[in-house]
Amino acid sequence: MEFSTPMDADATQVLTRTGEFPLAGNPVPRWEADARRRLATAVERLTRPLSDLLERDANEGDTRMLVTDFLSDGLGYSKYDDLTTEYRTKGESVDYGLRIGDRIFAFIEVKRCGQNLDARNLRQVRTNAADEGVEWLMLTNGRVWQAYHLTVGEAAGTELILDVDLLGEGEPEATVDALFHLSKEAVEHERLETLRRWRAALAGAPLAEVLQSEAVVEAVRAQVRRRTDHIGHIGDAEDVSRALREEVIPKSLLD
């Protein structure tokens, strides 16, 4: 993996715009800076064509043309090596099969640009993905991009990991920062997978475990000491732990 060391000016500018900085002491990977820069350029360039499609309520075929351009020019997937249109499964075909190396990484379902997206749109492609062993599903109308993770077995279902509106009212930097996780480079470096794990860790039960950890109890104890001018006493950490269990964390999330 190539790193920009010392950090080059372009990488610094890109990561400043997106609000993304490396951990202290770790240089910014050049691949990430390049991917973010390319994505920011593509989002800006495609805004006008996308607005035109919406204005004339373009059909699904025209929407697919824009989706293909964005997958290539913005997210870095080769039109010829990484994208398979009308991908055939054991059942019906899906709009796109997205390839990483020698495996199909995701199925993509495309709706016309003016259609609102609904998880129910994934019903058929979800079945196809489960049959083919594909873990990721993307749903888009060109404007909104959603990424779902598919789980099978006893906990079968789809979990929404990303929901990004290219024409949303939020800051462009936030749009780029979110979409970056769908880029080919980010997928190859497992950044989309780590985002999935982050989302899962913020669910009630795992977050309750974090709140009871020694590090969190110590941080809360230090903060309460500062607010009360209390110098501490034997057993004050247990006081904090008990308060978290009895006053903060719902009983349903406690072991």
MIDOSE-1310 file (N, C-alpha, C; in nm, 2 decimals, decimal comma, always signed):
residues 255
mefs	+0,08/-0,12/+0,00/+0,00/+0,00/+0,00/+0,09/+0,12/+0,00; +0,06/+0,22/-0,09/+0,14/+0,34/-0,10/+0,08/+0,45/-0,01; +0,17/+0,52/+0,06/+0,12/+0,63/+0,15/+0,19/+0,76/+0,10; +0,12/+0,87/+0,13/+0,18/+1,00/+0,09/+0,25/+1,05/+0,22
tpmd	+0,38/+1,04/+0,22/+0,46/+1,08/+0,33/+0,58/+1,16/+0,28; +0,59/+1,28/+0,32/+0,50/+1,35/+0,41/+0,37/+1,38/+0,34; +0,27/+1,42/+0,41/+0,13/+1,44/+0,36/+0,14/+1,55/+0,25; +0,10/+1,51/+0,13/+0,10/+1,61/+0,02/-0,01/+1,71/+0,03
adat	+0,00/+1,82/-0,03/-0,10/+1,93/-0,02/-0,23/+1,89/-0,07; -0,23/+1,82/-0,19/-0,36/+1,78/-0,25/-0,44/+1,68/-0,15; -0,37/+1,59/-0,09/-0,43/+1,50/+0,00/-0,49/+1,57/+0,12; -0,41/+1,66/+0,17/-0,46/+1,74/+0,28/-0,58/+1,82/+0,25
qvlt	-0,58/+1,88/+0,13/-0,70/+1,96/+0,09/-0,82/+1,87/+0,08; -0,81/+1,75/+0,01/-0,92/+1,67/+0,00/-0,98/+1,62/+0,13; -0,89/+1,58/+0,22/-0,94/+1,53/+0,35/-1,00/+1,64/+0,44; -0,95/+1,77/+0,42/-1,00/+1,88/+0,49/-1,15/+1,90/+0,44
rtge	-1,17/+1,90/+0,31/-1,30/+1,92/+0,26/-1,40/+1,82/+0,31; -1,35/+1,69/+0,32/-1,45/+1,59/+0,35/-1,45/+1,57/+0,50; -1,38/+1,64/+0,58/-1,38/+1,63/+0,72/-1,32/+1,50/+0,77; -1,24/+1,44/+0,69/-1,18/+1,31/+0,73/-1,03/+1,32/+0,75
fpla	-0,98/+1,28/+0,87/-0,84/+1,29/+0,90/-0,80/+1,16/+0,96; -0,67/+1,12/+0,94/-0,62/+1,00/+0,99/-0,59/+1,01/+1,14; -0,58/+0,89/+1,20/-0,54/+0,89/+1,34/-0,40/+0,95/+1,36; -0,38/+1,01/+1,47/-0,25/+1,07/+1,50/-0,13/+0,98/+1,47
gnpv	-0,04/+1,02/+1,39/+0,08/+0,94/+1,36/+0,07/+0,86/+1,24; -0,05/+0,84/+1,18/-0,07/+0,76/+1,06/-0,09/+0,85/+0,94; +0,00/+0,84/+0,84/-0,02/+0,92/+0,72/-0,14/+0,88/+0,64; -0,19/+0,97/+0,56/-0,31/+0,95/+0,48/-0,27/+0,86/+0,36
prwe	-0,34/+0,75/+0,34/-0,32/+0,67/+0,22/-0,35/+0,75/+0,09; -0,26/+0,74/+0,00/-0,28/+0,82/-0,12/-0,40/+0,77/-0,20; -0,43/+0,63/-0,19/-0,54/+0,58/-0,26/-0,67/+0,64/-0,21; -0,68/+0,67/-0,08/-0,80/+0,73/-0,03/-0,82/+0,87/-0,07
adar	-0,71/+0,95/-0,07/-0,71/+1,09/-0,12/-0,75/+1,10/-0,26; -0,70/+1,01/-0,34/-0,73/+1,01/-0,49/-0,88/+0,97/-0,51; -0,92/+0,87/-0,44/-1,06/+0,82/-0,45/-1,16/+0,94/-0,41; -1,13/+1,00/-0,30/-1,22/+1,11/-0,26/-1,22/+1,23/-0,36
rrla	-1,10/+1,26/-0,41/-1,09/+1,37/-0,51/-1,17/+1,33/-0,63; -1,16/+1,21/-0,68/-1,23/+1,17/-0,80/-1,38/+1,17/-0,78; -1,42/+1,13/-0,66/-1,56/+1,12/-0,63/-1,62/+1,26/-0,62; -1,55/+1,35/-0,55/-1,60/+1,49/-0,54/-1,62/+1,56/-0,68
tave	-1,52/+1,53/-0,77/-1,53/+1,58/-0,90/-1,66/+1,53/-0,97; -1,68/+1,40/-0,96/-1,79/+1,33/-1,03/-1,92/+1,38/-0,98; -1,94/+1,40/-0,84/-2,06/+1,45/-0,79/-2,09/+1,58/-0,84; -1,99/+1,67/-0,85/-2,01/+1,81/-0,90/-2,05/+1,80/-1,04
rltr	-1,98/+1,72/-1,12/-2,01/+1,72/-1,27/-2,14/+1,66/-1,30; -2,19/+1,56/-1,22/-2,31/+1,49/-1,26/-2,44/+1,56/-1,20; -2,42/+1,66/-1,12/-2,53/+1,73/-1,06/-2,63/+1,79/-1,17; -2,57/+1,85/-1,27/-2,66/+1,91/-1,37/-2,73/+1,80/-1,46
plsd	-2,66/+1,70/-1,51/-2,73/+1,60/-1,58/-2,84/+1,53/-1,50; -2,81/+1,51/-1,37/-2,91/+1,44/-1,28/-3,03/+1,53/-1,27; -3,01/+1,66/-1,25/-3,12/+1,76/-1,24/-3,21/+1,76/-1,36; -3,14/+1,75/-1,48/-3,21/+1,74/-1,61/-3,30/+1,62/-1,62
ller	-3,25/+1,50/-1,57/-3,32/+1,38/-1,58/-3,45/+1,39/-1,49; -3,43/+1,45/-1,37/-3,54/+1,47/-1,28/-3,65/+1,56/-1,34; -3,60/+1,67/-1,40/-3,69/+1,76/-1,46/-3,78/+1,70/-1,57; -3,73/+1,61/-1,65/-3,81/+1,55/-1,75/-3,86/+1,41/-1,71
dane	-3,84/+1,38/-1,59/-3,89/+1,25/-1,54/-3,85/+1,14/-1,63; -3,72/+1,13/-1,64/-3,66/+1,03/-1,74/-3,69/+0,89/-1,70; -3,69/+0,80/-1,80/-3,73/+0,66/-1,77/-3,61/+0,58/-1,71; -3,63/+0,46/-1,68/-3,53/+0,38/-1,61/-3,41/+0,36/-1,70
gdtr	-3,43/+0,35/-1,83/-3,31/+0,33/-1,92/-3,22/+0,44/-1,92; -3,27/+0,57/-1,92/-3,19/+0,69/-1,91/-3,12/+0,70/-1,78; -3,19/+0,66/-1,67/-3,13/+0,66/-1,54/-3,02/+0,57/-1,53; -3,03/+0,45/-1,59/-2,92/+0,35/-1,59/-2,79/+0,41/-1,66
mlvt	-2,81/+0,49/-1,76/-2,69/+0,55/-1,82/-2,61/+0,64/-1,72; -2,69/+0,72/-1,65/-2,62/+0,80/-1,55/-2,56/+0,72/-1,44; -2,63/+0,62/-1,39/-2,58/+0,53/-1,29/-2,45/+0,47/-1,33; -2,44/+0,42/-1,46/-2,32/+0,36/-1,51/-2,21/+0,46/-1,51
dfls	-2,23/+0,58/-1,55/-2,13/+0,69/-1,55/-2,08/+0,71/-1,41; -2,17/+0,72/-1,31/-2,13/+0,75/-1,17/-2,05/+0,63/-1,11; -2,09/+0,51/-1,14/-2,02/+0,39/-1,09/-1,88/+0,39/-1,15; -1,86/+0,44/-1,27/-1,73/+0,44/-1,33/-1,65/+0,57/-1,29
dglg	-1,71/+0,68/-1,32/-1,63/+0,81/-1,31/-1,62/+0,85/-1,16; -1,72/+0,81/-1,08/-1,72/+0,85/-0,94/-1,67/+0,75/-0,85; -1,72/+0,62/-0,86/-1,68/+0,52/-0,76/-1,57/+0,43/-0,81; -1,52/+0,45/-0,93/-1,40/+0,39/-0,98/-1,41/+0,25/-1,03
ysky	-1,53/+0,20/-1,07/-1,55/+0,07/-1,12/-1,54/+0,07/-1,27; -1,46/-0,02/-1,33/-1,45/-0,03/-1,47/-1,58/-0,07/-1,54; -1,62/+0,00/-1,64/-1,74/-0,04/-1,71/-1,73/-0,18/-1,78; -1,60/-0,21/-1,81/-1,58/-0,33/-1,89/-1,54/-0,45/-1,81
ddlt	-1,47/-0,43/-1,69/-1,42/-0,54/-1,61/-1,50/-0,56/-1,48; -1,56/-0,46/-1,43/-1,63/-0,47/-1,30/-1,78/-0,46/-1,30; -1,84/-0,42/-1,41/-1,99/-0,41/-1,42/-2,04/-0,51/-1,52; -2,15/-0,58/-1,47/-2,22/-0,67/-1,56/-2,36/-0,63/-1,56
teyr	-2,41/-0,58/-1,67/-2,55/-0,54/-1,68/-2,64/-0,67/-1,70; -2,77/-0,66/-1,65/-2,86/-0,77/-1,67/-2,79/-0,90/-1,62; -2,73/-0,90/-1,50/-2,66/-1,02/-1,45/-2,76/-1,13/-1,43; -2,73/-1,24/-1,49/-2,82/-1,36/-1,48/-2,79/-1,44/-1,35
tkge	-2,89/-1,47/-1,28/-2,88/-1,55/-1,16/-2,96/-1,68/-1,19; -2,97/-1,76/-1,08/-3,05/-1,89/-1,10/-3,20/-1,85/-1,13; -3,24/-1,74/-1,08/-3,38/-1,70/-1,11/-3,38/-1,59/-1,22; -3,42/-1,47/-1,19/-3,43/-1,37/-1,29/-3,29/-1,29/-1,29
svdy	-3,28/-1,20/-1,39/-3,16/-1,12/-1,40/-3,18/-1,00/-1,30; -3,06/-0,94/-1,26/-3,06/-0,82/-1,18/-2,99/-0,71/-1,27; -3,02/-0,59/-1,23/-2,98/-0,48/-1,32/-2,82/-0,48/-1,34; -2,75/-0,49/-1,23/-2,61/-0,49/-1,23/-2,55/-0,59/-1,13
glri	-2,45/-0,66/-1,18/-2,36/-0,73/-1,09/-2,23/-0,65/-1,08; -2,19/-0,62/-0,96/-2,07/-0,54/-0,93/-1,96/-0,63/-0,89; -1,85/-0,64/-0,96/-1,74/-0,73/-0,94/-1,62/-0,67/-0,87; -1,56/-0,74/-0,77/-1,44/-0,70/-0,71/-1,35/-0,82/-0,73
gdri	-1,24/-0,81/-0,81/-1,16/-0,92/-0,84/-1,24/-1,03/-0,92; -1,23/-1,15/-0,86/-1,30/-1,26/-0,93/-1,44/-1,30/-0,86; -1,49/-1,21/-0,78/-1,62/-1,24/-0,72/-1,72/-1,13/-0,74; -1,85/-1,16/-0,74/-1,95/-1,06/-0,74/-1,97/-1,01/-0,60
fafi	-1,94/-0,88/-0,58/-1,94/-0,82/-0,45/-2,08/-0,77/-0,42; -2,16/-0,72/-0,52/-2,29/-0,66/-0,49/-2,38/-0,67/-0,61; -2,51/-0,67/-0,58/-2,61/-0,66/-0,69/-2,67/-0,52/-0,67; -2,70/-0,46/-0,79/-2,75/-0,32/-0,79/-2,89/-0,32/-0,86
evkr	-2,99/-0,26/-0,79/-3,12/-0,25/-0,85/-3,14/-0,10/-0,88; -3,18/-0,07/-1,00/-3,19/+0,07/-1,05/-3,34/+0,10/-1,07; -3,39/+0,21/-1,02/-3,52/+0,26/-1,05/-3,51/+0,39/-1,12; -3,62/+0,43/-1,19/-3,62/+0,55/-1,26/-3,59/+0,67/-1,17
cgqn	-3,54/+0,78/-1,22/-3,49/+0,89/-1,13/-3,60/+0,95/-1,05; -3,72/+0,95/-1,09/-3,83/+1,02/-1,02/-3,90/+0,93/-0,92; -3,86/+0,80/-0,91/-3,93/+0,70/-0,82/-3,86/+0,71/-0,68; -3,95/+0,71/-0,58/-3,90/+0,70/-0,45/-3,85/+0,56/-0,42
ldar	-3,75/+0,55/-0,34/-3,69/+0,42/-0,31/-3,76/+0,36/-0,19; -3,77/+0,23/-0,19/-3,83/+0,16/-0,07/-3,76/+0,02/-0,06; -3,74/-0,02/+0,06/-3,67/-0,15/+0,08/-3,75/-0,26/+0,01; -3,88/-0,24/-0,01/-3,96/-0,35/-0,08/-3,91/-0,37/-0,22
nlrq	-3,84/-0,26/-0,28/-3,79/-0,27/-0,42/-3,68/-0,38/-0,42; -3,63/-0,42/-0,31/-3,52/-0,52/-0,31/-3,57/-0,66/-0,29; -3,70/-0,68/-0,29/-3,75/-0,82/-0,26/-3,70/-0,92/-0,35; -3,70/-0,90/-0,48/-3,65/-1,00/-0,57/-3,50/-1,01/-0,57
vrtn	-3,43/-0,90/-0,58/-3,29/-0,90/-0,58/-3,23/-0,96/-0,45; -3,30/-0,94/-0,34/-3,25/-1,00/-0,22/-3,26/-1,15/-0,22; -3,36/-1,21/-0,28/-3,37/-1,35/-0,30/-3,25/-1,40/-0,39; -3,23/-1,33/-0,50/-3,12/-1,36/-0,59/-2,99/-1,36/-0,52
aade	-2,97/-1,26/-0,44/-2,84/-1,24/-0,37/-2,82/-1,36/-0,27; -2,92/-1,40/-0,20/-2,91/-1,51/-0,10/-2,87/-1,64/-0,18; -2,93/-1,66/-0,29/-2,91/-1,78/-0,37/-2,76/-1,78/-0,42; -2,71/-1,66/-0,45/-2,58/-1,65/-0,51/-2,47/-1,62/-0,41
gvew	-2,50/-1,61/-0,29/-2,40/-1,58/-0,18/-2,34/-1,44/-0,19; -2,42/-1,34/-0,24/-2,38/-1,20/-0,24/-2,43/-1,13/-0,12; -2,34/-1,06/-0,05/-2,37/-1,00/+0,08/-2,42/-0,86/+0,07; -2,39/-0,79/-0,04/-2,43/-0,65/-0,05/-2,53/-0,62/-0,16
lmlt	-2,62/-0,53/-0,13/-2,72/-0,48/-0,23/-2,72/-0,33/-0,23; -2,73/-0,28/-0,35/-2,74/-0,13/-0,37/-2,87/-0,10/-0,44; -2,94/+0,00/-0,39/-3,06/+0,04/-0,45/-3,05/+0,19/-0,49; -3,07/+0,23/-0,61/-3,05/+0,37/-0,65/-3,15/+0,41/-0,76
ngrv	-3,18/+0,54/-0,76/-3,26/+0,60/-0,87/-3,17/+0,71/-0,93; -3,04/+0,70/-0,91/-2,95/+0,79/-0,97/-2,92/+0,91/-0,87; -3,02/+0,95/-0,81/-3,01/+1,06/-0,71/-2,98/+1,01/-0,57; -3,06/+0,91/-0,52/-3,04/+0,85/-0,39/-2,97/+0,72/-0,41
wqay	-2,86/+0,70/-0,32/-2,79/+0,57/-0,33/-2,80/+0,51/-0,19; -2,85/+0,39/-0,19/-2,86/+0,31/-0,06/-2,78/+0,18/-0,07; -2,71/+0,15/+0,04/-2,64/+0,02/+0,04/-2,69/-0,06/+0,16; -2,73/-0,18/+0,13/-2,78/-0,28/+0,23/-2,69/-0,39/+0,25
hltv	-2,67/-0,44/+0,37/-2,60/-0,57/+0,39/-2,70/-0,68/+0,42; -2,68/-0,79/+0,35/-2,77/-0,90/+0,36/-2,71/-1,01/+0,46; -2,79/-1,05/+0,55/-2,75/-1,16/+0,64/-2,85/-1,28/+0,62; -2,79/-1,39/+0,63/-2,87/-1,52/+0,61/-2,88/-1,60/+0,74
geaa	-2,95/-1,71/+0,74/-2,96/-1,79/+0,86/-3,07/-1,74/+0,95; -3,05/-1,76/+1,08/-3,15/-1,73/+1,18/-3,18/-1,58/+1,19; -3,07/-1,50/+1,16/-3,09/-1,35/+1,17/-3,10/-1,30/+1,03; -3,17/-1,37/+0,94/-3,18/-1,33/+0,80/-3,25/-1,19/+0,79
gtel	-3,20/-1,11/+0,70/-3,26/-0,97/+0,68/-3,16/-0,88/+0,61; -3,21/-0,76/+0,59/-3,12/-0,66/+0,52/-3,11/-0,54/+0,61; -2,99/-0,49/+0,63/-2,96/-0,38/+0,72/-2,92/-0,26/+0,63; -2,98/-0,15/+0,64/-2,94/-0,03/+0,57/-2,82/+0,03/+0,63
ildv	-2,71/+0,04/+0,55/-2,58/+0,09/+0,60/-2,56/+0,23/+0,55; -2,60/+0,26/+0,43/-2,58/+0,40/+0,37/-2,71/+0,44/+0,30; -2,74/+0,57/+0,31/-2,85/+0,63/+0,24/-2,81/+0,77/+0,21; -2,77/+0,80/+0,08/-2,71/+0,92/+0,04/-2,79/+0,99/-0,07
dllg	-2,82/+1,12/-0,06/-2,89/+1,19/-0,16/-2,79/+1,29/-0,23; -2,76/+1,27/-0,36/-2,67/+1,35/-0,43/-2,71/+1,50/-0,43; -2,84/+1,52/-0,43/-2,89/+1,65/-0,43/-2,95/+1,70/-0,30; -2,91/+1,63/-0,19/-2,96/+1,67/-0,06/-2,91/+1,81/-0,02
egep	-2,98/+1,85/+0,09/-2,95/+1,99/+0,14/-2,82/+1,99/+0,23; -2,77/+1,87/+0,26/-2,65/+1,87/+0,35/-2,52/+1,92/+0,28; -2,42/+1,93/+0,35/-2,29/+1,98/+0,29/-2,24/+1,88/+0,19; -2,18/+1,93/+0,08/-2,13/+1,84/-0,02/-2,02/+1,75/+0,04
eatv	-1,94/+1,80/+0,13/-1,84/+1,72/+0,19/-1,89/+1,59/+0,26; -2,01/+1,61/+0,32/-2,07/+1,49/+0,39/-2,12/+1,39/+0,29; -2,17/+1,44/+0,17/-2,21/+1,35/+0,07/-2,09/+1,27/+0,02; -1,98/+1,33/-0,01/-1,86/+1,26/-0,06/-1,81/+1,17/+0,04
dalf	-1,81/+1,21/+0,17/-1,76/+1,13/+0,28/-1,84/+1,00/+0,29; -1,97/+1,00/+0,27/-2,05/+0,88/+0,28/-2,03/+0,79/+0,16; -2,04/+0,85/+0,04/-2,03/+0,78/-0,08/-1,89/+0,71/-0,10; -1,79/+0,77/-0,04/-1,66/+0,71/-0,04/-1,65/+0,57/-0,01
hlsk	-1,74/+0,53/+0,09/-1,74/+0,39/+0,14/-1,78/+0,29/+0,03; -1,85/+0,34/-0,08/-1,89/+0,25/-0,19/-1,79/+0,25/-0,30; -1,69/+0,33/-0,29/-1,59/+0,33/-0,40/-1,52/+0,19/-0,40; -1,46/+0,16/-0,52/-1,39/+0,03/-0,54/-1,28/+0,02/-0,44
eave	-1,20/+0,13/-0,43/-1,09/+0,13/-0,34/-1,13/+0,11/-0,19; -1,23/+0,17/-0,15/-1,28/+0,16/-0,01/-1,32/+0,01/+0,01; -1,39/-0,04/-0,08/-1,44/-0,18/-0,07/-1,32/-0,28/-0,06; -1,22/-0,25/-0,15/-1,10/-0,34/-0,15/-1,02/-0,33/-0,02
herl	-1,02/-0,21/+0,04/-0,95/-0,19/+0,17/-1,04/-0,21/+0,29; -1,16/-0,28/+0,27/-1,26/-0,32/+0,37/-1,31/-0,20/+0,45; -1,32/-0,08/+0,39/-1,37/+0,03/+0,47/-1,53/+0,02/+0,47; -1,59/-0,03/+0,37/-1,73/-0,05/+0,38/-1,77/-0,15/+0,49
etlr	-1,69/-0,26/+0,50/-1,71/-0,36/+0,60/-1,69/-0,30/+0,74; -1,59/-0,22/+0,76/-1,57/-0,16/+0,89/-1,68/-0,06/+0,92; -1,74/+0,01/+0,82/-1,86/+0,09/+0,85/-1,98/+0,01/+0,89; -1,99/-0,11/+0,83/-2,10/-0,20/+0,87/-2,08/-0,24/+1,02
rwra	-1,96/-0,27/+1,05/-1,94/-0,31/+1,19/-1,96/-0,20/+1,29; -1,93/-0,07/+1,24/-1,96/+0,05/+1,33/-2,10/+0,06/+1,35; -2,18/+0,05/+1,24/-2,33/+0,06/+1,26/-2,38/-0,05/+1,35; -2,33/-0,17/+1,34/-2,38/-0,28/+1,43/-2,34/-0,25/+1,57
alag	-2,22/-0,19/+1,59/-2,18/-0,17/+1,73/-2,26/-0,06/+1,80; -2,33/+0,02/+1,72/-2,41/+0,13/+1,78/-2,55/+0,08/+1,81; -2,58/-0,05/+1,79/-2,71/-0,10/+1,84/-2,72/-0,11/+1,99; -2,84/-0,13/+2,04/-2,85/-0,12/+2,19/-2,77/-0,21/+2,27
apla	-2,77/-0,34/+2,24/-2,70/-0,43/+2,32/-2,55/-0,41/+2,32; -2,48/-0,40/+2,21/-2,34/-0,38/+2,21/-2,30/-0,25/+2,27; -2,38/-0,15/+2,25/-2,35/-0,02/+2,30/-2,36/-0,02/+2,45; -2,45/-0,10/+2,51/-2,47/-0,11/+2,65/-2,34/-0,17/+2,71
evlq	-2,28/-0,26/+2,64/-2,16/-0,32/+2,68/-2,04/-0,22/+2,69; -2,04/-0,13/+2,59/-1,94/-0,03/+2,58/-1,96/+0,07/+2,70; -2,08/+0,10/+2,73/-2,11/+0,19/+2,84/-2,06/+0,14/+2,98; -2,06/+0,01/+2,99/-2,02/-0,06/+3,12/-1,87/-0,09/+3,12
seav	-1,79/-0,06/+3,01/-1,65/-0,09/+3,01/-1,57/+0,00/+3,11; -1,46/-0,05/+3,14/-1,37/+0,02/+3,24/-1,33/+0,16/+3,19; -1,30/+0,17/+3,06/-1,26/+0,30/+3,01/-1,38/+0,40/+3,02; -1,50/+0,36/+2,99/-1,61/+0,46/+2,99/-1,64/+0,49/+3,14
veav	-1,64/+0,39/+3,23/-1,67/+0,42/+3,37/-1,56/+0,52/+3,42; -1,44/+0,50/+3,39/-1,33/+0,59/+3,43/-1,35/+0,73/+3,38; -1,39/+0,74/+3,25/-1,42/+0,87/+3,19/-1,53/+0,95/+3,26; -1,64/+0,87/+3,29/-1,75/+0,93/+3,35/-1,72/+0,97/+3,50
raqv	-1,64/+0,89/+3,57/-1,60/+0,92/+3,70/-1,52/+1,05/+3,70; -1,42/+1,06/+3,61/-1,34/+1,18/+3,60/-1,42/+1,31/+3,57; -1,52/+1,30/+3,48/-1,61/+1,41/+3,45/-1,69/+1,45/+3,57; -1,75/+1,36/+3,64/-1,83/+1,39/+3,76/-1,75/+1,45/+3,87
rrrt	-1,63/+1,40/+3,89/-1,54/+1,46/+3,99/-1,51/+1,61/+3,96; -1,49/+1,64/+3,83/-1,46/+1,78/+3,79/-1,58/+1,86/+3,81; -1,70/+1,81/+3,79/-1,82/+1,89/+3,80/-1,86/+1,91/+3,95; -1,82/+1,82/+4,03/-1,86/+1,83/+4,18/-1,74/+1,87/+4,27
dhig	-1,62/+1,89/+4,22/-1,50/+1,91/+4,30/-1,47/+1,80/+4,40; -1,53/+1,69/+4,38/-1,51/+1,58/+4,47/-1,37/+1,51/+4,44; -1,29/+1,49/+4,54/-1,16/+1,43/+4,51/-1,16/+1,28/+4,49; -1,27/+1,22/+4,52/-1,29/+1,07/+4,50/-1,29/+1,00/+4,63
higd	-1,33/+0,87/+4,63/-1,34/+0,79/+4,75/-1,33/+0,64/+4,70; -1,30/+0,56/+4,79/-1,29/+0,42/+4,76/-1,43/+0,37/+4,72; -1,44/+0,31/+4,61/-1,56/+0,26/+4,55/-1,64/+0,35/+4,46; -1,58/+0,47/+4,43/-1,65/+0,56/+4,35/-1,67/+0,51/+4,20
aedv	-1,58/+0,43/+4,16/-1,60/+0,37/+4,02/-1,72/+0,27/+4,02; -1,74/+0,20/+4,13/-1,85/+0,11/+4,14/-1,98/+0,20/+4,15; -1,97/+0,31/+4,21/-2,09/+0,40/+4,22/-2,13/+0,44/+4,08; -2,03/+0,47/+3,99/-2,06/+0,51/+3,85/-2,12/+0,40/+3,78
sral	-2,06/+0,28/+3,79/-2,10/+0,16/+3,72/-2,25/+0,13/+3,76; -2,28/+0,14/+3,89/-2,41/+0,10/+3,93/-2,51/+0,21/+3,88; -2,47/+0,33/+3,88/-2,56/+0,44/+3,83/-2,59/+0,42/+3,68; -2,49/+0,38/+3,60/-2,51/+0,35/+3,46/-2,61/+0,23/+3,44
reev	-2,60/+0,13/+3,52/-2,68/+0,01/+3,51/-2,82/+0,04/+3,56; -2,84/+0,12/+3,66/-2,97/+0,14/+3,72/-3,04/+0,27/+3,67; -2,97/+0,37/+3,62/-3,03/+0,49/+3,58/-3,02/+0,53/+3,43; -2,93/+0,47/+3,36/-2,91/+0,50/+3,23/-2,94/+0,39/+3,13
ipks	-2,88/+0,28/+3,15/-2,90/+0,17/+3,05/-3,03/+0,09/+3,08; -3,12/+0,08/+2,98/-3,24/+0,01/+3,00/-3,22/-0,13/+3,05; -3,30/-0,18/+3,13/-3,29/-0,31/+3,19/-3,29/-0,42/+3,09; -3,36/-0,40/+2,98/-3,37/-0,50/+2,87/-3,24/-0,53/+2,80
lld	-3,14/-0,43/+2,82/-3,01/-0,45/+2,76/-2,90/-0,50/+2,85; -2,94/-0,52/+2,97/-2,85/-0,57/+3,07/-2,85/-0,73/+3,07; -2,73/-0,79/+3,09/-2,73/-0,93/+3,10/-2,81/-0,98/+3,22
